[in-house]
Amino acid sequence: MRLLLLRGRTERRLPLGMPIYLARATLPTEMELGVATDVADHGLRVVTAHYWQPGEFLLVSPTSKALHIKAKVAYCWKRLEHSCCLGLSLVDSAPGWWHAFDSAQPRDNG
C-alpha cells in the first residue's frame, strides 16, 4: 500500500498586498481594515489587527466597498503583539475573483 504525501498547497498563490475590509457576516456594518498578502482561486491570506475565530464567516470587500465576497476563517495566528495572520477559504468563489477586487481599487493618477 502506497501513501501519497502532499507537501505545500495544492493551488498556486499570487502575491497581492491589497488593502481590504473585513466584517462579520452577522454584523456587516462594523468593518476592519486588513491587507490581503496573497490570493488563490479558493482563498486568501490577510494581515489584520483583530483575532478572528476559525469557522467564523466574514464578508471581504475592497476599500472602495463596491462589492464583497463571503469567506470562512480557516486559521488565525498571532504574528506580533498587534497583528494576526488570517487564512480565509472563499465560499462560492469564481476563478480569478481577485481581478474584480483589484479593478475596484482607486488609482493614484499623480
C-alpha positions in Angstrom: 0.0 0.0 0.0 1.4 3.4 -1.0 0.8 6.6 0.9 0.5 9.8 -1.0 2.1 12.7 0.9 1.2 16.2 -0.2 3.6 18.9 0.5 2.6 22.5 0.4 -0.5 24.0 -1.2 -2.5 22.4 -4.0 -3.1 25.7 -5.8 -0.8 28.5 -6.6 -1.0 31.7 -4.6 -0.2 35.1 -6.1 1.3 37.9 -4.0 -1.1 40.9 -3.8 -0.6 43.4 -1.0 -4.0 45.0 -1.4 -6.0 46.8 1.4 -9.4 45.2 2.1 -12.2 45.5 4.6 -13.3 42.5 6.8 -16.7 42.3 8.6 -18.5 39.6 10.3 -21.3 38.2 8.1 -23.7 38.7 11.0 -22.6 42.3 11.6 -21.5 43.8 8.3 -21.6 47.4 9.4 -18.6 47.0 11.7 -15.6 46.7 9.4 -11.8 46.3 10.0 -9.1 47.3 7.6 -6.6 44.5 6.7 -4.1 43.7 3.9 -4.5 40.7 1.6 -1.0 39.5 1.2 -1.7 36.7 -1.3 -4.6 35.2 -3.1 -5.7 32.0 -4.9 -8.9 30.9 -6.6 -10.3 29.5 -3.3 -8.7 31.5 -0.6 -6.5 34.4 0.6 -4.2 35.3 3.4 -4.8 38.6 5.3 -2.8 40.5 7.9 -5.1 42.1 10.4 -5.1 43.6 13.9 -8.0 41.6 15.2 -8.1 37.9 16.1 -10.9 36.1 14.1 -12.3 32.8 15.3 -11.7 29.8 13.0 -15.0 28.7 11.4 -16.4 32.3 11.5 -18.0 33.7 8.3 -16.7 37.0 7.1 -17.5 39.5 4.3 -14.4 40.6 2.4 -14.6 43.8 0.3 -12.2 46.1 -1.5 -11.7 49.5 0.2 -14.0 51.0 -2.4 -16.7 48.9 -0.8 -18.3 48.3 -4.3 -18.6 44.6 -3.8 -18.0 41.8 -1.4 -17.4 38.1 -1.1 -18.2 35.6 1.7 -15.3 33.7 3.3 -14.8 31.3 6.2 -11.9 31.7 8.6 -9.6 28.6 8.1 -7.0 29.8 10.6 -5.9 32.8 12.6 -2.4 33.0 14.1 -1.0 35.8 16.2 2.0 37.2 14.4 3.2 40.0 16.6 1.8 41.8 19.6 -0.7 43.7 17.5 -1.3 41.7 14.3 -2.7 38.4 13.2 -2.3 36.3 10.0 -5.7 35.1 8.8 -6.3 32.4 6.3 -9.7 32.6 4.5 -11.5 30.0 2.5 -13.8 31.6 0.0 -17.5 30.5 -0.3 -18.7 30.2 -3.9 -15.7 31.9 -5.4 -15.0 32.0 -9.2 -11.5 31.6 -10.6 -9.8 35.0 -10.9 -12.2 36.6 -8.4 -9.4 39.0 -7.2 -9.3 40.8 -10.5 -12.7 42.3 -9.7 -11.3 43.5 -6.4 -8.1 44.9 -8.0 -10.2 46.8 -10.5 -12.3 48.2 -7.7 -9.3 49.9 -6.0 -8.9 53.6 -6.5 -5.9 54.5 -8.7 -3.4 57.2 -7.9 -3.1 59.3 -11.1 -0.5 61.6 -9.7 
